[in-house]
Amino acid sequence: MRLLLALIDWILERRRKRIERETIQYSADDPWVLQQIEEFERELKE
């Protein structure tokens, strides 16, 4: 049982780190993100 809990804990930790890395890649300073936001705002105005 303890081994199973340790395994689940390890998997969740790895997943959390991967999500953090992906979040950093798509920071608000990213030109692609800024472009998407601008397009979205234009669509809202129409």
C-alpha positions as CSV (number, residue, x, y, z in Angstrom):
1,M,0.0,0.0,0.0
2,R,2.8,2.4,0.9
3,L,4.5,1.6,-2.4
4,L,1.3,2.4,-4.3
5,L,1.0,5.8,-2.5
6,A,4.6,6.6,-3.2
7,L,4.1,5.8,-6.9
8,I,1.0,8.0,-7.1
9,D,2.8,10.8,-5.3
10,W,5.7,10.5,-7.8
11,I,3.4,10.6,-10.8
12,L,1.5,13.6,-9.5
13,E,4.8,15.4,-8.8
14,R,6.1,14.8,-12.3
15,R,2.8,15.9,-13.8
16,R,2.9,19.1,-11.7
17,K,6.4,19.9,-12.8
18,R,5.5,19.3,-16.5
19,I,2.5,21.6,-16.2
20,E,4.7,24.3,-14.6
21,R,7.2,24.1,-17.5
22,E,4.4,24.4,-20.1
23,T,2.9,27.3,-18.2
24,I,6.3,29.1,-18.3
25,Q,6.5,28.5,-22.1
26,Y,3.2,30.3,-22.6
27,S,3.9,33.3,-20.5
28,A,2.1,36.6,-21.3
29,D,5.3,38.1,-22.8
30,D,5.2,35.5,-25.6
31,P,4.4,37.2,-28.9
32,W,2.1,34.3,-29.9
33,V,0.0,34.7,-26.8
34,L,-0.2,38.5,-27.3
35,Q,-1.3,37.9,-30.9
36,Q,-4.0,35.4,-29.8
37,I,-5.3,37.9,-27.2
38,E,-5.4,40.7,-29.8
39,E,-7.3,38.5,-32.2
40,F,-9.8,37.5,-29.5
41,E,-10.4,41.1,-28.6
42,R,-11.0,42.0,-32.2
43,E,-13.5,39.2,-32.5
44,L,-15.3,40.5,-29.4
45,K,-15.6,44.0,-30.8
46,E,-17.3,42.7,-34.1
